Amino acid sequence: MKIKDLKPKQLYSVRCPTCIAAVGQQRELIAGGQRNEPHPARKFEAAEASENKMILMDAQTTSGFGLARQ
């Protein structure tokens, strides 16, 4: 998934490796205000996480784990 296609919820679904902001938290400026965008490293981590999640979901669907029994 491309970084520019990520939604804000996806961007904040991972911990920031640069400023160690927790999942769901925005980073703060020294003056105490909120930053408009997450660090680039966090964007990259979020893109990788969503890509890995899609791969895992695809593997479960094709292997039969996600199918209902009849």
C-alpha positions in Angstrom: 0.0 0.0 0.0 1.3 3.5 -0.8 1.9 5.8 2.1 -0.2 8.6 0.5 -3.2 6.2 0.4 -3.2 5.6 4.2 -6.0 7.0 6.3 -5.2 8.8 9.6 -6.5 5.9 11.6 -4.0 3.6 9.8 -1.2 6.1 10.3 -1.7 6.2 14.1 -2.2 2.4 14.4 1.5 1.9 14.9 4.0 3.2 17.4 6.3 6.0 16.2 9.9 4.7 16.0 11.3 8.3 15.9 9.6 10.0 18.9 8.2 6.8 20.6 4.6 8.1 20.5 2.2 5.4 21.5 -0.3 3.8 19.2 -3.2 6.3 18.7 -1.2 9.3 20.0 0.0 12.2 17.9 3.4 13.6 18.5 3.7 16.9 20.3 5.8 19.9 19.5 8.2 21.3 22.1 5.8 24.3 22.5 3.1 21.8 23.5 1.0 21.9 20.3 0.0 19.0 18.1 2.0 18.2 15.0 0.0 18.2 11.7 1.7 15.0 10.3 3.3 12.0 11.8 7.1 11.3 11.3 8.0 9.7 7.9 9.3 6.6 9.7 5.8 6.2 11.3 4.2 6.5 7.9 6.5 3.8 6.5 5.8 1.5 9.5 2.0 2.0 9.0 2.3 1.2 5.3 4.3 -2.0 6.1 1.9 -3.1 8.8 -1.2 -2.6 6.6 0.5 -4.5 3.8 1.5 -7.4 6.1 -2.1 -7.5 7.4 -3.5 -7.7 3.8 -1.0 -10.5 3.0 -2.0 -12.4 6.2 -5.7 -12.0 5.5 -5.2 -13.1 1.9 -3.3 -16.2 3.1 -6.1 -17.1 5.6 -8.8 -16.7 2.9 -7.0 -19.0 0.4 -6.1 -21.6 3.0 -9.7 -22.0 4.3 -9.3 -20.5 7.7 -11.7 -17.7 7.1 -14.4 -19.8 5.5 -17.6 -21.0 7.3 -18.2 -24.7 7.7 -21.1 -26.3 5.9 
